[in-house]
Amino acid sequence: MTILKRVKNFLAPLPVVLVTTRLRDNDSIADNIIPISWTGIVESAPHMININISRGKYSWEIIKKTKQFGIAIPGAGYIREVDICGTTHGDTVDKFSLTGFEKIDASIIDAPLIKQCPINMECTLENIISFKSHDMFIGKIEATHLDDGFADEQGEPDFKKINILCYANGDYWDLGTKLEKLFFTKIKK
Ligand SMILES: Cc1cc2nc3c(=O)[nH]c(=O)nc-3n(C[C@H](O)[C@H](O)[C@H](O)COP(=O)(O)O)c2cc1C
């Protein structure tokens, strides 16, 4: 083992999620998508999720204003569309038209969900924690959508079918192989 000359963060893999927003301005509506990998679960009762966006980005401004956002989980097959969303900016392009991602209505929030994504979650902003370059937006999950075509017999997501897109240290990966059930080593009494 070598201690690197510079401290690096090799935490991997991270999921790639698509955060959706909607800005209403008089009669106009501007919808946007930002791919995020710095994201995580922070609470389960109620369910809460964090997304970290560098300060000043278009999506950062919108979430600050509207205090709500969608989180869509794409399959690895959408790598190209995801990358396009991550190299363009919502103040100058319509990323839905650019990628062909289709909008579906949310049930609670005022932001679009993404039809091609098997999982969509509707979030309302609970808190913001500021760091030097990034703001961590903590959202309460108000509703969870699962595409029936990607559900198993128990109604849970079938991650083999979904094959989520992942990010590791500058590269895209897919989910890989399922190994075992959680807590499979627990001894039964
Ligand atoms: C796979 C991937 C992961 C990314 N993760 C983050 C992230 O966690 N936080 C962030 O601020 N930007 C992240 N980005 C960069 C933004 O998606 C990018 O700056 C985007 O163009 C901003 O869109 P907007 O200007 O419409 O808000 C990521 C991009 C990609 C492709």
PDBQT file of the ligand as one rigid body, heavy atoms in Angstrom, charges set to zero:
ROOT
HETATM    1  C1  LIG A 201     -22.054  11.274 -14.300  1.00  0.00    +0.000 C 
HETATM    2  C2  LIG A 201     -22.047  12.705 -13.849  1.00  0.00    +0.000 A 
HETATM    3  C3  LIG A 201     -22.079  13.011 -12.499  1.00  0.00    +0.000 A 
HETATM    4  C4  LIG A 201     -22.075  14.330 -12.050  1.00  0.00    +0.000 A 
HETATM    5  N1  LIG A 201     -22.157  14.592 -10.714  1.00  0.00    +0.000 NA
HETATM    6  C5  LIG A 201     -22.268  15.877 -10.301  1.00  0.00    +0.000 A 
HETATM    7  C6  LIG A 201     -22.473  16.159  -8.919  1.00  0.00    +0.000 A 
HETATM    8  O1  LIG A 201     -22.551  15.266  -8.084  1.00  0.00    +0.000 OA
HETATM    9  N2  LIG A 201     -22.589  17.469  -8.541  1.00  0.00    +0.000 N 
HETATM   10  C7  LIG A 201     -22.505  18.509  -9.450  1.00  0.00    +0.000 A 
HETATM   11  O2  LIG A 201     -22.602  19.678  -9.055  1.00  0.00    +0.000 OA
HETATM   12  N3  LIG A 201     -22.328  18.253 -10.775  1.00  0.00    +0.000 NA
HETATM   13  C8  LIG A 201     -22.227  16.977 -11.207  1.00  0.00    +0.000 A 
HETATM   14  N4  LIG A 201     -22.063  16.707 -12.541  1.00  0.00    +0.000 N 
HETATM   15  C9  LIG A 201     -21.929  17.825 -13.496  1.00  0.00    +0.000 C 
HETATM   16  C10 LIG A 201     -23.280  18.432 -13.909  1.00  0.00    +0.000 C 
HETATM   17  O3  LIG A 201     -24.175  17.418 -14.322  1.00  0.00    +0.000 OA
HETATM   18  C11 LIG A 201     -23.047  19.443 -15.056  1.00  0.00    +0.000 C 
HETATM   19  O4  LIG A 201     -22.267  20.499 -14.574  1.00  0.00    +0.000 OA
HETATM   20  C12 LIG A 201     -24.315  19.931 -15.714  1.00  0.00    +0.000 C 
HETATM   21  O5  LIG A 201     -24.003  20.419 -16.998  1.00  0.00    +0.000 OA
HETATM   22  C13 LIG A 201     -25.028  21.036 -14.928  1.00  0.00    +0.000 C 
HETATM   23  O6  LIG A 201     -26.258  21.254 -15.514  1.00  0.00    +0.000 OA
HETATM   24  P1  LIG A 201     -27.084  22.627 -15.309  1.00  0.00    +0.000 P 
HETATM   25  O7  LIG A 201     -26.140  23.755 -15.623  1.00  0.00    +0.000 OA
HETATM   26  O8  LIG A 201     -28.213  22.529 -16.301  1.00  0.00    +0.000 OA
HETATM   27  O9  LIG A 201     -27.555  22.674 -13.894  1.00  0.00    +0.000 OA
HETATM   28  C14 LIG A 201     -22.049  15.382 -12.998  1.00  0.00    +0.000 A 
HETATM   29  C15 LIG A 201     -22.034  15.089 -14.370  1.00  0.00    +0.000 A 
HETATM   30  C16 LIG A 201     -22.049  13.762 -14.791  1.00  0.00    +0.000 A 
HETATM   31  C17 LIG A 201     -22.043  13.468 -16.264  1.00  0.00    +0.000 C 
ENDROOT
TORSDOF 0
